[in-house]
């Protein structure tokens, strides 16, 4: 090989090597090739199938698949009030191939209480977007002697802890709602925790294994249509569009606001480009008109927040829940 040819070969080789290094570096922290063809994305739901969290995830699933160009598989990991699923999510590699539905208070509070033994912290999650705020409600059997919220609360004050009330797990949204009711009104219920989620709690209520159903608007909308429950109050300042005849706690003279906030997150540490792709796909899915309509049919009003705004909201919630956590711990 002559000297000119040898020099040319060396130049080409060096160029290819540098290009390869640049590509490798870009692929390590870049979403340009995300998701890889044929590699599916797991969407972890920390509650059992059939509940509001699971239903919302399955509504956005097909649009995520369309936007990302790969399969998205909803995987239910129920138990411990969401803690099992959140552990699964935060233990996963932050490469974009595992994301999860995150709902507060459960995801916010579980790492705050040392007795829960959570292996994750607030910093273990990377929020991707908020989907909805689902106001809390309190309901009784359709043949219950209690026709109004005031009648039910008076009975609970007269016989503290004499009536059982469902929650979707220790320190979940319903548990906090019960503590807020007790603080604001003096009415004390005995919480019964169903750690697998709303479906398990609702089944127990329909089987008359608990006296009172504390849930969210989305949990009871169909039950009301079917005549299977009587909702006495919504814990928000405005009536729920899907329950227009049900008064708010504020209308009844009680300052109680509670509910569940639901969104999507990933394990912390996603490459920026991957995070951007996931956020954009989730925004498209959450705000899709058909998804929004189906959510409304469930009694849910879409209230999207971007990844950054959802993160800021999460931080504020953490500060708020720290203040009332001792009260919830007293009512375990």
C-alpha positions in Angstrom: 0.0 0.0 0.0 1.5 3.4 -1.0 1.8 6.2 1.5 -1.1 8.3 0.1 -3.5 5.3 0.1 -2.4 4.4 3.6 -3.0 8.0 4.9 -6.4 8.0 3.2 -7.4 4.7 4.9 -6.2 5.9 8.3 -8.3 9.2 7.8 -11.4 7.2 6.9 -10.9 4.8 9.8 -10.4 7.7 12.2 -13.5 9.5 10.9 -15.6 6.3 11.2 -14.3 5.7 14.7 -15.2 9.2 15.8 -18.6 9.0 14.3 -19.2 5.7 16.0 -18.2 7.2 19.3 -20.5 10.1 18.8 -23.4 7.9 17.9 -22.7 5.7 20.9 -22.6 8.7 23.2 -25.8 10.1 21.6 -27.6 6.8 22.0 -26.6 6.5 25.6 -28.4 9.7 26.6 -30.6 10.3 23.7 -34.1 9.3 22.6 -33.4 9.5 18.9 -33.8 5.7 18.6 -36.4 5.4 21.4 -38.4 3.2 21.4 -36.5 0.5 19.6 -38.6 -1.5 17.1 -40.2 -4.5 18.7 -39.4 -3.4 22.3 -42.6 -2.8 24.3 -43.2 -0.3 27.1 -44.6 -1.5 30.4 -47.2 0.8 32.1 -47.3 -0.2 35.7 -50.6 0.3 37.5 -50.3 0.0 41.3 -53.9 -1.1 41.8 -56.1 -3.9 40.6 -57.8 -4.0 37.2 -61.3 -2.4 36.9 -60.7 0.6 39.1 -60.4 4.2 38.0 -56.6 4.2 37.8 -56.6 1.1 35.7 -59.4 2.3 33.4 -57.7 5.6 32.7 -54.4 3.9 31.9 -56.2 1.6 29.5 -57.8 4.6 27.8 -54.5 6.2 27.0 -52.8 3.0 26.1 -53.8 2.7 22.4 -52.9 6.3 21.7 -49.5 5.9 23.4 -48.9 2.9 21.2 -49.8 5.0 18.1 -47.6 8.0 19.1 -44.6 5.9 20.2 -44.9 3.2 17.5 -44.6 0.2 19.8 -46.7 -1.9 22.1 -47.6 -0.5 25.5 -48.6 -3.2 28.1 -50.6 -2.3 31.2 -49.3 -4.3 34.1 -51.3 -4.4 37.4 -49.2 -4.6 40.5 -51.7 -4.1 43.3 -51.1 -4.3 47.1 -50.1 -2.2 50.1 -52.1 0.8 49.0 -50.1 1.2 45.8 -46.7 0.6 47.4 -46.0 -2.6 45.6 -46.5 -1.0 42.2 -44.5 2.1 43.1 -41.7 -0.1 44.2 -41.8 -2.0 40.9 -41.8 1.3 39.0 -38.9 3.0 40.9 -36.8 -0.2 40.8 -36.9 -0.3 37.0 -34.2 1.0 34.7 -34.8 4.7 33.7 -34.7 4.0 30.0 -38.3 4.8 29.1 -39.5 1.2 28.8 -41.2 1.3 32.2 -43.5 4.0 33.2 -46.3 4.0 35.7 -49.6 5.5 36.8 -49.1 7.6 39.9 -51.9 8.7 42.2 -51.8 10.9 45.3 -52.0 10.9 48.2 -50.6 7.3 48.1 -47.5 8.0 46.0 -46.8 11.2 47.9 -47.4 9.9 51.4 -46.0 6.4 51.4 -42.3 7.5 51.5 -43.0 10.1 54.1 -44.1 7.6 56.8 -41.0 5.6 57.9 -43.2 2.8 59.3 -44.2 2.0 55.7 -40.7 0.9 54.9 -40.8 2.3 51.4 -37.7 1.8 49.4 -38.3 4.9 47.3 -38.5 8.6 47.9 -40.0 11.6 46.2 -36.8 11.8 44.2 -37.2 8.3 42.9 -40.0 9.5 40.5 -39.8 11.6 37.4 -43.3 13.0 36.7 -44.4 13.0 33.1 -47.8 14.6 33.3 -51.0 14.9 35.3 -54.3 13.6 33.9 -57.1 14.2 36.3 -58.3 15.3 39.8 -61.1 13.0 41.1 -63.1 14.4 44.0 -63.9 12.2 47.0 -67.4 11.2 47.9 -69.2 9.5 50.8 -72.0 7.1 50.0 -74.4 4.6 51.7 -76.6 1.7 50.6 -79.7 2.8 48.6 -81.9 1.6 51.4 -79.9 3.3 54.2 -81.8 5.2 56.8 -79.5 8.1 56.3 -81.0 10.4 53.6 -78.6 13.4 54.0 -75.0 14.0 54.8 -75.9 15.7 58.1 -77.9 12.6 59.2 -75.0 10.3 58.5 -72.4 12.5 60.3 -74.7 13.0 63.3 -74.9 9.2 63.7 -71.1 8.9 63.4 -70.7 11.5 66.1 -73.2 9.9 68.4 -71.4 6.5 68.0 -67.7 7.1 67.2 -66.2 4.3 65.2 -69.5 2.5 65.2 -69.8 2.5 61.4 -67.2 1.1 59.1 -66.0 2.9 56.0 -63.9 1.7 53.1 -60.6 3.0 51.9 -58.3 1.9 49.1 -55.4 1.4 51.5 -53.6 2.7 54.4 -52.9 6.4 53.9 -54.7 6.5 50.6 -57.0 9.3 49.5 -60.0 7.9 51.2 -58.1 7.4 54.5 -57.1 11.1 54.4 -60.7 12.0 53.6 -62.0 10.2 56.6 -59.4 12.0 58.8 -60.4 15.3 57.3 -64.1 14.6 58.0 -63.3 13.7 61.6 -61.2 16.9 62.0 -63.9 19.2 60.5 -67.1 17.6 61.9 -66.2 15.3 64.8 -67.7 12.3 62.9 -65.5 9.3 63.4 -65.7 6.2 61.2 -63.8 3.0 61.5 -61.6 2.7 58.4 -61.4 -0.6 56.6 -58.4 -0.7 54.2 -58.7 -2.5 50.9 -55.1 -2.3 49.6 -55.9 -3.6 46.1 -57.9 -0.6 45.2 -61.3 0.8 44.4 -62.7 -2.4 42.8 -62.0 -4.4 46.0 -63.5 -1.7 48.2 -66.6 -1.4 46.0 -67.2 -5.1 46.0 -67.0 -5.2 49.8 -69.5 -2.3 50.0 -71.9 -3.9 47.5 -71.7 -7.1 49.6 -72.6 -5.1 52.7 -69.3 -5.9 54.4 -68.7 -2.2 55.1 -71.3 0.4 56.1 -70.1 3.4 54.1 -68.3 3.7 50.8 -65.7 6.4 50.7 -64.4 6.7 47.1 -64.1 9.0 44.2 -66.7 10.4 41.8 -65.4 7.9 39.1 -66.0 5.0 41.5 -69.7 5.7 42.1 -71.0 7.3 38.9 -72.2 4.0 37.4 -73.3 2.7 40.8 -75.7 5.7 41.1 -77.0 5.1 37.6 -77.7 1.4 38.5 -79.4 2.4 41.8 -76.8 0.5 43.8 -75.8 3.4 46.1 -76.9 6.7 47.4 -74.1 9.4 47.4 -74.6 11.9 50.2 -71.8 14.4 49.5 -69.0 15.4 47.2 -65.8 16.7 48.9 -65.2 19.7 46.7 -66.4 23.3 46.3 -68.4 22.6 43.1 -70.9 19.8 42.3 -69.6 17.0 40.1 -71.0 17.2 36.5 -71.8 13.5 36.6 -73.6 13.8 40.0 -75.5 17.1 39.6 -78.1 16.2 42.3 -75.5 15.5 45.0 -74.6 18.4 47.2 -71.1 19.3 48.1 -69.8 19.2 51.6 -69.5 23.0 51.5 -73.2 23.3 50.6 -74.0 21.2 53.6 -71.9 23.5 55.8 -68.8 21.4 56.2 -65.3 22.6 55.1 -63.9 19.4 53.6 -62.1 19.1 50.3 -60.5 15.8 49.3 -59.8 13.8 46.2 -57.3 11.8 44.3 -54.9 13.2 41.8 -53.7 10.9 39.0 -50.9 11.2 36.5 -48.0 9.3 35.0 -44.3 9.1 36.0 -41.1 7.2 35.2 -38.2 6.1 37.3 -36.0 9.2 37.9 -33.0 9.6 35.6 -34.6 9.4 32.1 -32.5 10.8 29.2 -33.9 14.2 28.3 -34.9 13.1 24.8 -36.7 10.0 26.1 -38.5 12.1 28.7 -39.6 14.6 26.1 -41.0 11.8 23.8 -42.9 10.2 26.6 -44.3 13.6 27.8 -45.4 14.5 24.3 -47.1 11.1 23.8 -48.9 11.3 27.1 -50.1 14.8 26.5 -51.5 13.7 23.1 -53.2 10.7 24.7 -54.6 12.5 27.8 -56.0 15.4 25.7 -57.4 13.2 22.9 -61.1 14.2 22.5 -62.3 10.6 22.6 -60.3 9.9 25.8 -61.6 13.1 27.4 -65.1 12.2 26.5 -64.7 8.7 27.9 -63.2 10.1 31.1 -66.2 12.5 31.4 -68.5 9.5 31.0 -66.8 8.0 34.1 -67.4 11.3 35.9 -63.9 12.6 35.5 -62.9 16.0 34.2 -59.5 16.0 32.5 -57.1 18.4 34.1 -53.8 18.1 32.3 -50.5 19.4 33.7 -47.1 19.2 31.9 -44.3 17.3 33.5 -42.8 20.3 35.1 -46.1 21.6 36.4 -47.1 18.2 37.7 -43.7 18.0 39.5 -44.4 21.4 41.1 -47.9 20.3 42.1 -46.5 17.1 43.6 -44.0 19.1 45.7 -46.8 21.3 47.0 -48.9 18.3 47.9 -46.0 16.8 49.8 -45.8 19.9 52.0 -49.6 19.8 52.5 -49.7 16.1 53.4 -46.9 16.4 55.9 -49.1 18.6 58.0 -52.0 16.2 58.3 -50.1 12.9 58.2 -50.0 12.6 62.1 -53.8 12.8 62.1 -54.1 10.0 59.5 -51.7 7.9 61.5 -54.0 8.2 64.5 -56.9 6.8 62.6 -55.1 3.7 61.1 
